[in-house]
Amino acid sequence: MLTLGTGTAPSVTTGGTCSCDPSPMAVPVRRVVGTDVLYRHISTGQPCWISTSDGSRLPLAIGRWLGGAASTQADRAVDEALLERCLGPTVDVGCGPGRLTAALAGRGVTSLGVDVSAVAVEMTLQRGGRAIHHDVFAPMPDATTWTHALLADGNIGIGGNPVRLLQRVRQLLHPEGRVVADVERSQSGVRSEDRRWETHQAVSRWFPWVLVGADAVGALAEAAGFHVVSTDEVADRSVVVLQAV
């Protein structure tokens, strides 16, 4: 799991996904908290998972989210595929703990992470990336100067409306800019759902999310003013590149 220290980079005490106990009997009455509080809870090693509006419970892939020693070889292969496609100044939308923002900076690529979680931004800064605590739909610094926008870990689903998100990203990009994203290979079409993060002690508020399959990216891209340049299968993900038109 993830441990946050004051002024130090997050460290990993166990890898892979968070443990997930889906038994209803294991979940007492819990308080609703903000995402930052959940991040802090998770960092102490508490079991965590994602609940969906259809009643499903999924493990939270903390190892992939953190990157580095916590991630698997497959996770790192997907990350490398994303990074090597970001060839110029890149805005990382929903950067989380900043593994990709910091990796780009380490390669000499100008990058900026954007996240609505102050804790995620803190983690990004601690590992050497540049990030802001910000809503991507609000006015953004350096708009139209970014040649690439990164939507990693299925972040094309942020906000529950991929077309709206892509349209917003297009406003941030240089006129010939590109979006680099990854989606689940096993997903087909578009599936909307509400999600929340959970531990045994607390839950986040519900938030809208969309799962997008590679077969659906083309239509969404076209509706938002992009076309698909490439789609490559890497481990359990499909890495797609969209070009603004």
N, C-alpha and C positions, 0 to 999 in steps of 0.2 A: 504493500500500500504506500501511500504518499504521506510524507511528513514535512510540514512547513516549519521553518525556523526563522527567527528574526534576523534579517540581513543575510541569510544563507540560501543557497539553492535547495529546492525540494529534493529529498532523498527517498529511496524506495526500500521498504522493508520486506515486501513480497511482490512478486511479479504477476503478470497475467491479468485476469479480470478480478473484480471484487467478488467475494463470496456472496452467494445469493441464496437465501432460504425462502422459497416461495410458499411455505406453509402458512395459511391464514392464522393458525394457532400461534405462530411465532411472532405475530405483529400486534403489539398492544395499541391502545389509543395513543396517537402521536400528534405532536404540534406541527403546524404549518409554518415553515421558515423560508427565508430568502435563499437564493442559490449560494450566496457567499457563505452562509452558515452551514449549508450542506457540504460545500467544499471543505470547510474546516472540520466538520464531522468525519468526512471521508479520510482526511489526512491523518486522523488518529488511529486508523486501522479498522474502523467499524465496517461490518458487512453493508453492502450497498447494492442497489439494483434500480432498474427502470421499470415502472409500471405504465401500461398503456390503457387507453380508454376501452379496449375490448377485453380487459381483464388479464392480459398476458403480463408476465414478468420476465425481464431480460437482464442478464448480467451486464454491469457497466464496465466497459473495456478500458479500465484504468491503465493497464500496461501499454496499450496502443496510444492512449491519450497522453501519457507522460513521455513516451519515447525512451531512447537510451537503453539502459540495462533492464528496464522494466518491460520492454517490448520484445516481440518474437522476431525471428528472422523474416517471416512473411510480412510483419508490420514494417520492418525496416526496408524491405524491398518496395513496398508501396510508397513509403516516404521518399525513397530515392527517385522513384518514377515521377512523383509530384515535383520534387525539388529541381530535377534536371530540366523540367519544362518551364520553369520560371526563370527566364533569361534576362530580365530587366527589373526595374523597380516594381515591387510586389506588395499589394495590400492583402493581408491574411485575415479574412472575414471570419469572426468566431474563432479567434486564435487559441482559445483555451490556455493551457500552461505554456504555450509558446515554443513548442519543440521545433516547429517548422520556421517560425519567424526567426528564432535564434540561429537555426541551421543556415538559413539564407544569409543572415548577417555574417556568419562565419565564413561564408563563401565569397564575401565581398559584394553581395547583392543588396541594394537598398531595400529595406522591408519595414513594414509597419503592421503590427498586430492590432486588431480591434475586437473588443469583447465587452459585453454588458456586465461582466463579473469583475469587480475590483480585485478579488483574490487571484483570478486568472491573469490579470494584468500584472499584479505583483510578482507572480511566478515567472512570467515572461521576462520581466525586467531583471529578476534575480539570475536568470540564465544567460543574460547578455543580449536579449532582444529589445527592440523598441516597440512600445505598445501604448495604447490609450484606452481609458475606460469610457466607452462611447457606444451609442446606438448607431449602427451603420445607416439607418434611415434618416438620421439627423444630419445637419450640415457637417461635411468632413473636410479636414485639412488636405491640401494638395490635390484636390479633385482635378481630374483629367490629365494628371501627370503620371499616373500609374500605368505601366504597360501590361501588367499582369495582375489578376485577382485570384486568390487561392480560396477555394471552398473545399476544405479537407474534411475527412471523417463524415461524409454525407451532409455537409453543411449547406448544400443546395436546398435542403429542407427547412432551413431556418425560417421561422415566422409562419410556416404552413402554407406558403404561396410562392413556389419556385419562380414563376414568371415575374411577379412583383420584385422578388429579390434580384433576379438577373437584370431586370430593367434598372434597378437602383445601382447595381454594380456597373452597368454600362455607363451610367452617368459619372462614375468615378474614374473610368478608364480613359486613356488616350484614345482618340478616334479609331486607331487600328489595334486597340488592346485585345488581350485574350484572357479568358477564364480557364483556370486549371482546376479540375474537380475530380473527386472519386466517389463512386456509388457502389452499392453491394451487387456483386455478380449474380447472386441468387434472387435478387428482386426483379420483378417484371412489372411494367406499367408504373402507375402512380398510386400510392396509398396514403391517405390522410388519416392522422390519428392525433389524439391528445396524449401527452406524456407527462410524467413527473418522476423526479429522483426520490428514492426512499432509503432510509435506514430504519433500524428497529426503534429509534427514538424520534425521528422527525421525517417530514416529507416536504418537498417543494410544492409550489403552486403548479397547477396544470399549465402546460404550454403547448401550442399547436406545433405539429411536426409533419413533414411529408417524406415518405420513402420513395425514391425515384430509381427506376431501373434504367440500364443503359439504353434499352429499346425505346424509352420515352423521352430521352434527353433531346433528341433532334426536334421534336415538335415544340417542346418548351423553349428551346433555344431560339427557334424561328419566331415564336410569339414575342420574344424579348429583344429581338434585333441581333441575333447571333446565328452563325451556322457552325456545324460540327466539323472540326478539322481532323480529329483523330480520336479513336477509341481503342484502348489497349487493355488486355486482361493481365492483371498482375496479382498473383496470389488469389485472395478471395474478393478482390475489388476490380472494378473497371475504371480506368483512368481516362478521363475525357478532356479534350481541349476544344474550346469554343472561340471563334473569331468574330469580333464585332463587324457588322456590315453596315 
